[in-house]
Amino acid sequence: MHFQLKKKMMNYNLVILNLKMLILSIYTGSFKLQNINLLIAKQYFKCFCWSKWSWKKYNC
């Protein structure tokens, strides 16, 4: 369980990092970068949301 929680926090930190990059890319007007980060952020949000309901679906 401790390992799962650590993994959860690691993925959460990646979401935060990607959101920061997304905001930065919007400000710099680099839409290619923005789209890449949006895809990454969506992927991690999917994992993060699933983690609330099921531990099994957390592995992505």
PDBQT receptor file of N, H, CA, C and O in Angstrom, charges set to zero:
ATOM      1  N   MET A   1       0.829  -1.198   0.000  1.00  0.00    +0.000 N 
ATOM      2  CA  MET A   1       0.000   0.000   0.000  1.00  0.00    +0.000 C 
ATOM      3  C   MET A   1       0.870   1.257   0.000  1.00  0.00    +0.000 C 
ATOM      4  O   MET A   1       0.562   2.240  -0.674  1.00  0.00    +0.000 OA
ATOM      5  N   HIS A   2       1.957   1.210   0.763  1.00  0.00    +0.000 N 
ATOM      6  H   HIS A   2       2.208   0.411   1.310  1.00  0.00    +0.000 HD
ATOM      7  CA  HIS A   2       2.878   2.353   0.830  1.00  0.00    +0.000 C 
ATOM      8  C   HIS A   2       3.494   2.630  -0.543  1.00  0.00    +0.000 C 
ATOM      9  O   HIS A   2       3.631   3.780  -0.960  1.00  0.00    +0.000 OA
ATOM     10  N   PHE A   3       3.858   1.557  -1.227  1.00  0.00    +0.000 N 
ATOM     11  H   PHE A   3       3.747   0.623  -0.888  1.00  0.00    +0.000 HD
ATOM     12  CA  PHE A   3       4.432   1.689  -2.568  1.00  0.00    +0.000 C 
ATOM     13  C   PHE A   3       3.424   2.313  -3.530  1.00  0.00    +0.000 C 
ATOM     14  O   PHE A   3       3.769   3.172  -4.341  1.00  0.00    +0.000 OA
ATOM     15  N   GLN A   4       2.170   1.863  -3.425  1.00  0.00    +0.000 N 
ATOM     16  H   GLN A   4       1.890   1.165  -2.766  1.00  0.00    +0.000 HD
ATOM     17  CA  GLN A   4       1.098   2.395  -4.280  1.00  0.00    +0.000 C 
ATOM     18  C   GLN A   4       0.915   3.887  -4.051  1.00  0.00    +0.000 C 
ATOM     19  O   GLN A   4       0.737   4.653  -4.998  1.00  0.00    +0.000 OA
ATOM     20  N   LEU A   5       0.961   4.292  -2.794  1.00  0.00    +0.000 N 
ATOM     21  H   LEU A   5       1.106   3.670  -2.024  1.00  0.00    +0.000 HD
ATOM     22  CA  LEU A   5       0.799   5.703  -2.440  1.00  0.00    +0.000 C 
ATOM     23  C   LEU A   5       1.949   6.530  -2.987  1.00  0.00    +0.000 C 
ATOM     24  O   LEU A   5       1.750   7.637  -3.488  1.00  0.00    +0.000 OA
ATOM     25  N   LYS A   6       3.153   5.984  -2.888  1.00  0.00    +0.000 N 
ATOM     26  H   LYS A   6       3.314   5.084  -2.481  1.00  0.00    +0.000 HD
ATOM     27  CA  LYS A   6       4.346   6.659  -3.410  1.00  0.00    +0.000 C 
ATOM     28  C   LYS A   6       4.225   6.842  -4.920  1.00  0.00    +0.000 C 
ATOM     29  O   LYS A   6       4.552   7.899  -5.461  1.00  0.00    +0.000 OA
ATOM     30  N   LYS A   7       3.750   5.793  -5.588  1.00  0.00    +0.000 N 
ATOM     31  H   LYS A   7       3.485   4.935  -5.149  1.00  0.00    +0.000 HD
ATOM     32  CA  LYS A   7       3.552   5.815  -7.037  1.00  0.00    +0.000 C 
ATOM     33  C   LYS A   7       2.488   6.849  -7.398  1.00  0.00    +0.000 C 
ATOM     34  O   LYS A   7       2.615   7.565  -8.391  1.00  0.00    +0.000 OA
ATOM     35  N   LYS A   8       1.441   6.918  -6.583  1.00  0.00    +0.000 N 
ATOM     36  H   LYS A   8       1.337   6.336  -5.776  1.00  0.00    +0.000 HD
ATOM     37  CA  LYS A   8       0.356   7.872  -6.781  1.00  0.00    +0.000 C 
ATOM     38  C   LYS A   8       0.884   9.302  -6.702  1.00  0.00    +0.000 C 
ATOM     39  O   LYS A   8       0.540  10.137  -7.539  1.00  0.00    +0.000 OA
ATOM     40  N   MET A   9       1.697   9.583  -5.724  1.00  0.00    +0.000 N 
ATOM     41  H   MET A   9       1.976   8.905  -5.044  1.00  0.00    +0.000 HD
ATOM     42  CA  MET A   9       2.283  10.909  -5.543  1.00  0.00    +0.000 C 
ATOM     43  C   MET A   9       3.215  11.262  -6.695  1.00  0.00    +0.000 C 
ATOM     44  O   MET A   9       3.250  12.410  -7.139  1.00  0.00    +0.000 OA
ATOM     45  N   MET A  10       3.964  10.287  -7.176  1.00  0.00    +0.000 N 
ATOM     46  H   MET A  10       3.935   9.354  -6.816  1.00  0.00    +0.000 HD
ATOM     47  CA  MET A  10       4.887  10.483  -8.284  1.00  0.00    +0.000 C 
ATOM     48  C   MET A  10       4.112  10.890  -9.545  1.00  0.00    +0.000 C 
ATOM     49  O   MET A  10       4.502  11.822 -10.248  1.00  0.00    +0.000 OA
ATOM     50  N   ASN A  11       3.018  10.186  -9.818  1.00  0.00    +0.000 N 
ATOM     51  H   ASN A  11       2.701   9.429  -9.247  1.00  0.00    +0.000 HD
ATOM     52  CA  ASN A  11       2.180  10.511 -10.975  1.00  0.00    +0.000 C 
ATOM     53  C   ASN A  11       1.500  11.862 -10.804  1.00  0.00    +0.000 C 
ATOM     54  O   ASN A  11       1.341  12.611 -11.768  1.00  0.00    +0.000 OA
ATOM     55  N   TYR A  12       1.100  12.170  -9.571  1.00  0.00    +0.000 N 
ATOM     56  H   TYR A  12       1.230  11.561  -8.788  1.00  0.00    +0.000 HD
ATOM     57  CA  TYR A  12       0.466  13.459  -9.281  1.00  0.00    +0.000 C 
ATOM     58  C   TYR A  12       1.445  14.598  -9.543  1.00  0.00    +0.000 C 
ATOM     59  O   TYR A  12       1.073  15.628 -10.104  1.00  0.00    +0.000 OA
ATOM     60  N   ASN A  13       2.705  14.406  -9.132  1.00  0.00    +0.000 N 
ATOM     61  H   ASN A  13       3.007  13.569  -8.676  1.00  0.00    +0.000 HD
ATOM     62  CA  ASN A  13       3.743  15.413  -9.374  1.00  0.00    +0.000 C 
ATOM     63  C   ASN A  13       3.978  15.625 -10.860  1.00  0.00    +0.000 C 
ATOM     64  O   ASN A  13       4.249  16.745 -11.292  1.00  0.00    +0.000 OA
ATOM     65  N   LEU A  14       3.876  14.565 -11.641  1.00  0.00    +0.000 N 
ATOM     66  H   LEU A  14       3.656  13.655 -11.291  1.00  0.00    +0.000 HD
ATOM     67  CA  LEU A  14       4.025  14.670 -13.094  1.00  0.00    +0.000 C 
ATOM     68  C   LEU A  14       2.871  15.456 -13.712  1.00  0.00    +0.000 C 
ATOM     69  O   LEU A  14       3.064  16.199 -14.674  1.00  0.00    +0.000 OA
ATOM     70  N   VAL A  15       1.677  15.288 -13.158  1.00  0.00    +0.000 N 
ATOM     71  H   VAL A  15       1.520  14.684 -12.377  1.00  0.00    +0.000 HD
ATOM     72  CA  VAL A  15       0.520  16.060 -13.617  1.00  0.00    +0.000 C 
ATOM     73  C   VAL A  15       0.763  17.546 -13.375  1.00  0.00    +0.000 C 
ATOM     74  O   VAL A  15       0.539  18.373 -14.259  1.00  0.00    +0.000 OA
ATOM     75  N   ILE A  16       1.221  17.877 -12.173  1.00  0.00    +0.000 N 
ATOM     76  H   ILE A  16       1.403  17.206 -11.454  1.00  0.00    +0.000 HD
ATOM     77  CA  ILE A  16       1.514  19.266 -11.809  1.00  0.00    +0.000 C 
ATOM     78  C   ILE A  16       2.587  19.842 -12.734  1.00  0.00    +0.000 C 
ATOM     79  O   ILE A  16       2.455  20.961 -13.230  1.00  0.00    +0.000 OA
ATOM     80  N   LEU A  17       3.638  19.076 -12.957  1.00  0.00    +0.000 N 
ATOM     81  H   LEU A  17       3.745  18.167 -12.554  1.00  0.00    +0.000 HD
ATOM     82  CA  LEU A  17       4.725  19.492 -13.838  1.00  0.00    +0.000 C 
ATOM     83  C   LEU A  17       4.216  19.764 -15.252  1.00  0.00    +0.000 C 
ATOM     84  O   LEU A  17       4.566  20.774 -15.864  1.00  0.00    +0.000 OA
ATOM     85  N   ASN A  18       3.392  18.858 -15.759  1.00  0.00    +0.000 N 
ATOM     86  H   ASN A  18       3.108  18.038 -15.262  1.00  0.00    +0.000 HD
ATOM     87  CA  ASN A  18       2.842  19.016 -17.106  1.00  0.00    +0.000 C 
ATOM     88  C   ASN A  18       1.886  20.192 -17.215  1.00  0.00    +0.000 C 
ATOM     89  O   ASN A  18       1.817  20.848 -18.255  1.00  0.00    +0.000 OA
ATOM     90  N   LEU A  19       1.150  20.460 -16.146  1.00  0.00    +0.000 N 
ATOM     91  H   LEU A  19       1.206  19.928 -15.301  1.00  0.00    +0.000 HD
ATOM     92  CA  LEU A  19       0.257  21.623 -16.143  1.00  0.00    +0.000 C 
ATOM     93  C   LEU A  19       1.051  22.915 -16.160  1.00  0.00    +0.000 C 
ATOM     94  O   LEU A  19       0.673  23.877 -16.828  1.00  0.00    +0.000 OA
ATOM     95  N   LYS A  20       2.162  22.935 -15.418  1.00  0.00    +0.000 N 
ATOM     96  H   LYS A  20       2.469  22.153 -14.875  1.00  0.00    +0.000 HD
ATOM     97  CA  LYS A  20       3.046  24.097 -15.416  1.00  0.00    +0.000 C 
ATOM     98  C   LYS A  20       3.606  24.339 -16.817  1.00  0.00    +0.000 C 
ATOM     99  O   LYS A  20       3.664  25.477 -17.284  1.00  0.00    +0.000 OA
ATOM    100  N   MET A  21       4.014  23.266 -17.475  1.00  0.00    +0.000 N 
ATOM    101  H   MET A  21       3.967  22.342 -17.096  1.00  0.00    +0.000 HD
ATOM    102  CA  MET A  21       4.549  23.355 -18.838  1.00  0.00    +0.000 C 
ATOM    103  C   MET A  21       3.469  23.800 -19.812  1.00  0.00    +0.000 C 
ATOM    104  O   MET A  21       3.735  24.558 -20.745  1.00  0.00    +0.000 OA
ATOM    105  N   LEU A  22       2.248  23.323 -19.589  1.00  0.00    +0.000 N 
ATOM    106  H   LEU A  22       2.032  22.707 -18.831  1.00  0.00    +0.000 HD
ATOM    107  CA  LEU A  22       1.111  23.696 -20.429  1.00  0.00    +0.000 C 
ATOM    108  C   LEU A  22       0.826  25.191 -20.315  1.00  0.00    +0.000 C 
ATOM    109  O   LEU A  22       0.631  25.872 -21.322  1.00  0.00    +0.000 OA
ATOM    110  N   ILE A  23       0.805  25.693 -19.087  1.00  0.00    +0.000 N 
ATOM    111  H   ILE A  23       0.965  25.139 -18.269  1.00  0.00    +0.000 HD
ATOM    112  CA  ILE A  23       0.588  27.126 -18.840  1.00  0.00    +0.000 C 
ATOM    113  C   ILE A  23       1.706  27.946 -19.481  1.00  0.00    +0.000 C 
ATOM    114  O   ILE A  23       1.457  28.969 -20.117  1.00  0.00    +0.000 OA
ATOM    115  N   LEU A  24       2.929  27.482 -19.303  1.00  0.00    +0.000 N 
ATOM    116  H   LEU A  24       3.132  26.650 -18.786  1.00  0.00    +0.000 HD
ATOM    117  CA  LEU A  24       4.094  28.152 -19.892  1.00  0.00    +0.000 C 
ATOM    118  C   LEU A  24       3.983  28.192 -21.419  1.00  0.00    +0.000 C 
ATOM    119  O   LEU A  24       4.255  29.220 -22.039  1.00  0.00    +0.000 OA
ATOM    120  N   SER A  25       3.591  27.088 -22.008  1.00  0.00    +0.000 N 
ATOM    121  H   SER A  25       3.370  26.253 -21.505  1.00  0.00    +0.000 HD
ATOM    122  CA  SER A  25       3.469  27.006 -23.468  1.00  0.00    +0.000 C 
ATOM    123  C   SER A  25       2.355  27.905 -24.003  1.00  0.00    +0.000 C 
ATOM    124  O   SER A  25       2.456  28.431 -25.111  1.00  0.00    +0.000 OA
ATOM    125  N   ILE A  26       1.297  28.079 -23.216  1.00  0.00    +0.000 N 
ATOM    126  H   ILE A  26       1.216  27.651 -22.316  1.00  0.00    +0.000 HD
ATOM    127  CA  ILE A  26       0.216  28.990 -23.613  1.00  0.00    +0.000 C 
ATOM    128  C   ILE A  26       0.744  30.425 -23.624  1.00  0.00    +0.000 C 
ATOM    129  O   ILE A  26       0.470  31.191 -24.548  1.00  0.00    +0.000 OA
ATOM    130  N   TYR A  27       1.499  30.775 -22.593  1.00  0.00    +0.000 N 
ATOM    131  H   TYR A  27       1.722  30.153 -21.843  1.00  0.00    +0.000 HD
ATOM    132  CA  TYR A  27       2.072  32.122 -22.503  1.00  0.00    +0.000 C 
ATOM    133  C   TYR A  27       3.080  32.401 -23.616  1.00  0.00    +0.000 C 
ATOM    134  O   TYR A  27       3.136  33.506 -24.155  1.00  0.00    +0.000 OA
ATOM    135  N   THR A  28       3.869  31.389 -23.948  1.00  0.00    +0.000 N 
ATOM    136  H   THR A  28       3.823  30.492 -23.509  1.00  0.00    +0.000 HD
ATOM    137  CA  THR A  28       4.881  31.572 -24.994  1.00  0.00    +0.000 C 
ATOM    138  C   THR A  28       4.274  31.440 -26.391  1.00  0.00    +0.000 C 
ATOM    139  O   THR A  28       4.924  31.745 -27.392  1.00  0.00    +0.000 OA
ATOM    140  N   GLY A  29       3.023  30.983 -26.448  1.00  0.00    +0.000 N 
ATOM    141  H   GLY A  29       2.495  30.735 -25.635  1.00  0.00    +0.000 HD
ATOM    142  CA  GLY A  29       2.312  30.856 -27.723  1.00  0.00    +0.000 C 
ATOM    143  C   GLY A  29       2.806  29.699 -28.568  1.00  0.00    +0.000 C 
ATOM    144  O   GLY A  29       2.569  29.656 -29.775  1.00  0.00    +0.000 OA
ATOM    145  N   SER A  30       3.489  28.767 -27.938  1.00  0.00    +0.000 N 
ATOM    146  H   SER A  30       3.682  28.802 -26.958  1.00  0.00    +0.000 HD
ATOM    147  CA  SER A  30       3.988  27.607 -28.679  1.00  0.00    +0.000 C 
ATOM    148  C   SER A  30       2.920  26.507 -28.633  1.00  0.00    +0.000 C 
ATOM    149  O   SER A  30       2.853  25.722 -27.688  1.00  0.00    +0.000 OA
ATOM    150  N   PHE A  31       2.098  26.475 -29.668  1.00  0.00    +0.000 N 
ATOM    151  H   PHE A  31       2.152  27.113 -30.436  1.00  0.00    +0.000 HD
ATOM    152  CA  PHE A  31       0.941  25.592 -29.685  1.00  0.00    +0.000 C 
ATOM    153  C   PHE A  31       1.295  24.122 -29.886  1.00  0.00    +0.000 C 
ATOM    154  O   PHE A  31       0.575  23.235 -29.429  1.00  0.00    +0.000 OA
ATOM    155  N   LYS A  32       2.402  23.872 -30.567  1.00  0.00    +0.000 N 
ATOM    156  H   LYS A  32       2.987  24.593 -30.938  1.00  0.00    +0.000 HD
ATOM    157  CA  LYS A  32       2.853  22.486 -30.743  1.00  0.00    +0.000 C 
ATOM    158  C   LYS A  32       3.189  21.882 -29.379  1.00  0.00    +0.000 C 
ATOM    159  O   LYS A  32       2.782  20.767 -29.052  1.00  0.00    +0.000 OA
ATOM    160  N   LEU A  33       3.943  22.654 -28.595  1.00  0.00    +0.000 N 
ATOM    161  H   LEU A  33       4.274  23.560 -28.860  1.00  0.00    +0.000 HD
ATOM    162  CA  LEU A  33       4.309  22.240 -27.244  1.00  0.00    +0.000 C 
ATOM    163  C   LEU A  33       3.060  22.081 -26.383  1.00  0.00    +0.000 C 
ATOM    164  O   LEU A  33       2.944  21.141 -25.596  1.00  0.00    +0.000 OA
ATOM    165  N   GLN A  34       2.144  23.004 -26.545  1.00  0.00    +0.000 N 
ATOM    166  H   GLN A  34       2.238  23.767 -27.184  1.00  0.00    +0.000 HD
ATOM    167  CA  GLN A  34       0.884  22.992 -25.794  1.00  0.00    +0.000 C 
ATOM    168  C   GLN A  34       0.095  21.707 -26.060  1.00  0.00    +0.000 C 
ATOM    169  O   GLN A  34      -0.406  21.074 -25.131  1.00  0.00    +0.000 OA
ATOM    170  N   ASN A  35      -0.009  21.335 -27.322  1.00  0.00    +0.000 N 
ATOM    171  H   ASN A  35       0.398  21.849 -28.077  1.00  0.00    +0.000 HD
ATOM    172  CA  ASN A  35      -0.761  20.132 -27.687  1.00  0.00    +0.000 C 
ATOM    173  C   ASN A  35      -0.132  18.868 -27.121  1.00  0.00    +0.000 C 
ATOM    174  O   ASN A  35      -0.840  17.979 -26.647  1.00  0.00    +0.000 OA
ATOM    175  N   ILE A  36       1.184  18.783 -27.166  1.00  0.00    +0.000 N 
ATOM    176  H   ILE A  36       1.759  19.505 -27.551  1.00  0.00    +0.000 HD
ATOM    177  CA  ILE A  36       1.904  17.633 -26.616  1.00  0.00    +0.000 C 
ATOM    178  C   ILE A  36       1.642  17.531 -25.111  1.00  0.00    +0.000 C 
ATOM    179  O   ILE A  36       1.336  16.454 -24.599  1.00  0.00    +0.000 OA
ATOM    180  N   ASN A  37       1.763  18.653 -24.415  1.00  0.00    +0.000 N 
ATOM    181  H   ASN A  37       2.011  19.528 -24.831  1.00  0.00    +0.000 HD
ATOM    182  CA  ASN A  37       1.550  18.669 -22.978  1.00  0.00    +0.000 C 
ATOM    183  C   ASN A  37       0.106  18.392 -22.596  1.00  0.00    +0.000 C 
ATOM    184  O   ASN A  37      -0.162  17.800 -21.550  1.00  0.00    +0.000 OA
ATOM    185  N   LEU A  38      -0.822  18.817 -23.438  1.00  0.00    +0.000 N 
ATOM    186  H   LEU A  38      -0.605  19.297 -24.288  1.00  0.00    +0.000 HD
ATOM    187  CA  LEU A  38      -2.230  18.557 -23.201  1.00  0.00    +0.000 C 
ATOM    188  C   LEU A  38      -2.504  17.051 -23.255  1.00  0.00    +0.000 C 
ATOM    189  O   LEU A  38      -3.254  16.517 -22.437  1.00  0.00    +0.000 OA
ATOM    190  N   LEU A  39      -1.891  16.379 -24.221  1.00  0.00    +0.000 N 
ATOM    191  H   LEU A  39      -1.281  16.813 -24.885  1.00  0.00    +0.000 HD
ATOM    192  CA  LEU A  39      -2.032  14.928 -24.344  1.00  0.00    +0.000 C 
ATOM    193  C   LEU A  39      -1.449  14.221 -23.122  1.00  0.00    +0.000 C 
ATOM    194  O   LEU A  39      -2.054  13.295 -22.581  1.00  0.00    +0.000 OA
ATOM    195  N   ILE A  40      -0.268  14.667 -22.694  1.00  0.00    +0.000 N 
ATOM    196  H   ILE A  40       0.224  15.419 -23.133  1.00  0.00    +0.000 HD
ATOM    197  CA  ILE A  40       0.395  14.093 -21.520  1.00  0.00    +0.000 C 
ATOM    198  C   ILE A  40      -0.455  14.326 -20.270  1.00  0.00    +0.000 C 
ATOM    199  O   ILE A  40      -0.671  13.409 -19.477  1.00  0.00    +0.000 OA
ATOM    200  N   ALA A  41      -0.932  15.550 -20.105  1.00  0.00    +0.000 N 
ATOM    201  H   ALA A  41      -0.757  16.295 -20.749  1.00  0.00    +0.000 HD
ATOM    202  CA  ALA A  41      -1.759  15.911 -18.953  1.00  0.00    +0.000 C 
ATOM    203  C   ALA A  41      -3.054  15.084 -18.922  1.00  0.00    +0.000 C 
ATOM    204  O   ALA A  41      -3.471  14.607 -17.866  1.00  0.00    +0.000 OA
ATOM    205  N   LYS A  42      -3.679  14.923 -20.090  1.00  0.00    +0.000 N 
ATOM    206  H   LYS A  42      -3.340  15.310 -20.948  1.00  0.00    +0.000 HD
ATOM    207  CA  LYS A  42      -4.904  14.122 -20.184  1.00  0.00    +0.000 C 
ATOM    208  C   LYS A  42      -4.646  12.687 -19.740  1.00  0.00    +0.000 C 
ATOM    209  O   LYS A  42      -5.434  12.106 -18.993  1.00  0.00    +0.000 OA
ATOM    210  N   GLN A  43      -3.538  12.122 -20.206  1.00  0.00    +0.000 N 
ATOM    211  H   GLN A  43      -2.898  12.593 -20.813  1.00  0.00    +0.000 HD
ATOM    212  CA  GLN A  43      -3.166  10.751 -19.863  1.00  0.00    +0.000 C 
ATOM    213  C   GLN A  43      -3.007  10.595 -18.350  1.00  0.00    +0.000 C 
ATOM    214  O   GLN A  43      -3.519   9.641 -17.764  1.00  0.00    +0.000 OA
ATOM    215  N   TYR A  44      -2.293  11.540 -17.719  1.00  0.00    +0.000 N 
ATOM    216  H   TYR A  44      -1.878  12.314 -18.196  1.00  0.00    +0.000 HD
ATOM    217  CA  TYR A  44      -2.076  11.462 -16.283  1.00  0.00    +0.000 C 
ATOM    218  C   TYR A  44      -3.337  11.744 -15.483  1.00  0.00    +0.000 C 
ATOM    219  O   TYR A  44      -3.534  11.170 -14.412  1.00  0.00    +0.000 OA
ATOM    220  N   PHE A  45      -4.183  12.616 -15.989  1.00  0.00    +0.000 N 
ATOM    221  H   PHE A  45      -4.022  13.082 -16.859  1.00  0.00    +0.000 HD
ATOM    222  CA  PHE A  45      -5.443  12.887 -15.303  1.00  0.00    +0.000 C 
ATOM    223  C   PHE A  45      -6.334  11.655 -15.314  1.00  0.00    +0.000 C 
ATOM    224  O   PHE A  45      -7.045  11.375 -14.348  1.00  0.00    +0.000 OA
ATOM    225  N   LYS A  46      -6.283  10.918 -16.429  1.00  0.00    +0.000 N 
ATOM    226  H   LYS A  46      -5.706  11.145 -17.213  1.00  0.00    +0.000 HD
ATOM    227  CA  LYS A  46      -7.052   9.686 -16.544  1.00  0.00    +0.000 C 
ATOM    228  C   LYS A  46      -6.597   8.698 -15.463  1.00  0.00    +0.000 C 
ATOM    229  O   LYS A  46      -7.418   8.074 -14.790  1.00  0.00    +0.000 OA
ATOM    230  N   CYS A  47      -5.294   8.570 -15.313  1.00  0.00    +0.000 N 
ATOM    231  H   CYS A  47      -4.627   9.076 -15.860  1.00  0.00    +0.000 HD
ATOM    232  CA  CYS A  47      -4.716   7.678 -14.301  1.00  0.00    +0.000 C 
ATOM    233  C   CYS A  47      -5.094   8.163 -12.906  1.00  0.00    +0.000 C 
ATOM    234  O   CYS A  47      -5.477   7.371 -12.044  1.00  0.00    +0.000 OA
ATOM    235  N   PHE A  48      -4.983   9.452 -12.698  1.00  0.00    +0.000 N 
ATOM    236  H   PHE A  48      -4.672  10.095 -13.398  1.00  0.00    +0.000 HD
ATOM    237  CA  PHE A  48      -5.240  10.048 -11.396  1.00  0.00    +0.000 C 
ATOM    238  C   PHE A  48      -6.711   9.890 -10.991  1.00  0.00    +0.000 C 
ATOM    239  O   PHE A  48      -7.021   9.573  -9.843  1.00  0.00    +0.000 OA
ATOM    240  N   CYS A  49      -7.601  10.115 -11.948  1.00  0.00    +0.000 N 
ATOM    241  H   CYS A  49      -7.349  10.372 -12.881  1.00  0.00    +0.000 HD
ATOM    242  CA  CYS A  49      -9.029   9.974 -11.668  1.00  0.00    +0.000 C 
ATOM    243  C   CYS A  49      -9.395   8.524 -11.353  1.00  0.00    +0.000 C 
ATOM    244  O   CYS A  49     -10.172   8.249 -10.439  1.00  0.00    +0.000 OA
ATOM    245  N   TRP A  50      -8.825   7.614 -12.121  1.00  0.00    +0.000 N 
ATOM    246  H   TRP A  50      -8.193   7.837 -12.863  1.00  0.00    +0.000 HD
ATOM    247  CA  TRP A  50      -9.100   6.199 -11.874  1.00  0.00    +0.000 C 
ATOM    248  C   TRP A  50      -8.611   5.770 -10.503  1.00  0.00    +0.000 C 
ATOM    249  O   TRP A  50      -9.209   4.893  -9.881  1.00  0.00    +0.000 OA
ATOM    250  N   SER A  51      -7.534   6.376 -10.024  1.00  0.00    +0.000 N 
ATOM    251  H   SER A  51      -7.048   7.089 -10.530  1.00  0.00    +0.000 HD
ATOM    252  CA  SER A  51      -6.950   5.985  -8.748  1.00  0.00    +0.000 C 
ATOM    253  C   SER A  51      -7.912   6.208  -7.586  1.00  0.00    +0.000 C 
ATOM    254  O   SER A  51      -7.803   5.552  -6.550  1.00  0.00    +0.000 OA
ATOM    255  N   LYS A  52      -8.854   7.135  -7.760  1.00  0.00    +0.000 N 
ATOM    256  H   LYS A  52      -8.942   7.668  -8.601  1.00  0.00    +0.000 HD
ATOM    257  CA  LYS A  52      -9.848   7.395  -6.721  1.00  0.00    +0.000 C 
ATOM    258  C   LYS A  52     -10.826   6.234  -6.588  1.00  0.00    +0.000 C 
ATOM    259  O   LYS A  52     -11.317   5.945  -5.496  1.00  0.00    +0.000 OA
ATOM    260  N   TRP A  53     -11.104   5.571  -7.710  1.00  0.00    +0.000 N 
ATOM    261  H   TRP A  53     -10.706   5.805  -8.597  1.00  0.00    +0.000 HD
ATOM    262  CA  TRP A  53     -12.110   4.505  -7.712  1.00  0.00    +0.000 C 
ATOM    263  C   TRP A  53     -11.500   3.111  -7.600  1.00  0.00    +0.000 C 
ATOM    264  O   TRP A  53     -12.056   2.235  -6.936  1.00  0.00    +0.000 OA
ATOM    265  N   SER A  54     -10.371   2.911  -8.241  1.00  0.00    +0.000 N 
ATOM    266  H   SER A  54      -9.919   3.622  -8.780  1.00  0.00    +0.000 HD
ATOM    267  CA  SER A  54      -9.814   1.560  -8.300  1.00  0.00    +0.000 C 
ATOM    268  C   SER A  54      -8.296   1.581  -8.370  1.00  0.00    +0.000 C 
ATOM    269  O   SER A  54      -7.708   2.269  -9.205  1.00  0.00    +0.000 OA
ATOM    270  N   TRP A  55      -7.677   0.824  -7.487  1.00  0.00    +0.000 N 
ATOM    271  H   TRP A  55      -8.155   0.266  -6.809  1.00  0.00    +0.000 HD
ATOM    272  CA  TRP A  55      -6.209   0.724  -7.483  1.00  0.00    +0.000 C 
ATOM    273  C   TRP A  55      -5.709   0.034  -8.742  1.00  0.00    +0.000 C 
ATOM    274  O   TRP A  55      -4.648   0.375  -9.264  1.00  0.00    +0.000 OA
ATOM    275  N   LYS A  56      -6.470  -0.931  -9.226  1.00  0.00    +0.000 N 
ATOM    276  H   LYS A  56      -7.332  -1.208  -8.802  1.00  0.00    +0.000 HD
ATOM    277  CA  LYS A  56      -6.066  -1.728 -10.388  1.00  0.00    +0.000 C 
ATOM    278  C   LYS A  56      -5.967  -0.879 -11.644  1.00  0.00    +0.000 C 
ATOM    279  O   LYS A  56      -5.041  -1.044 -12.438  1.00  0.00    +0.000 OA
ATOM    280  N   LYS A  57      -6.900   0.012 -11.824  1.00  0.00    +0.000 N 
ATOM    281  H   LYS A  57      -7.653   0.147 -11.179  1.00  0.00    +0.000 HD
ATOM    282  CA  LYS A  57      -6.929   0.841 -13.025  1.00  0.00    +0.000 C 
ATOM    283  C   LYS A  57      -5.907   1.973 -12.958  1.00  0.00    +0.000 C 
ATOM    284  O   LYS A  57      -5.772   2.761 -13.894  1.00  0.00    +0.000 OA
ATOM    285  N   TYR A  58      -5.203   2.038 -11.854  1.00  0.00    +0.000 N 
ATOM    286  H   TYR A  58      -5.313   1.398 -11.093  1.00  0.00    +0.000 HD
ATOM    287  CA  TYR A  58      -4.215   3.103 -11.691  1.00  0.00    +0.000 C 
ATOM    288  C   TYR A  58      -2.961   2.887 -12.535  1.00  0.00    +0.000 C 
ATOM    289  O   TYR A  58      -2.272   3.843 -12.890  1.00  0.00    +0.000 OA
ATOM    290  N   ASN A  59      -2.668   1.617 -12.855  1.00  0.00    +0.000 N 
ATOM    291  H   ASN A  59      -3.228   0.840 -12.567  1.00  0.00    +0.000 HD
ATOM    292  CA  ASN A  59      -1.476   1.307 -13.661  1.00  0.00    +0.000 C 
ATOM    293  C   ASN A  59      -1.739   1.588 -15.129  1.00  0.00    +0.000 C 
ATOM    294  O   ASN A  59      -2.490   0.867 -15.786  1.00  0.00    +0.000 OA
ATOM    295  N   CYS A  60      -1.103   2.664 -15.647  1.00  0.00    +0.000 N 
ATOM    296  H   CYS A  60      -0.494   3.250 -15.113  1.00  0.00    +0.000 HD
ATOM    297  CA  CYS A  60      -1.308   2.943 -17.074  1.00  0.00    +0.000 C 
ATOM    298  C   CYS A  60       0.007   3.238 -17.773  1.00  0.00    +0.000 C 
ATOM    299  O   CYS A  60       0.022   3.495 -18.977  1.00  0.00    +0.000 OA
TER     300      CYS A  60
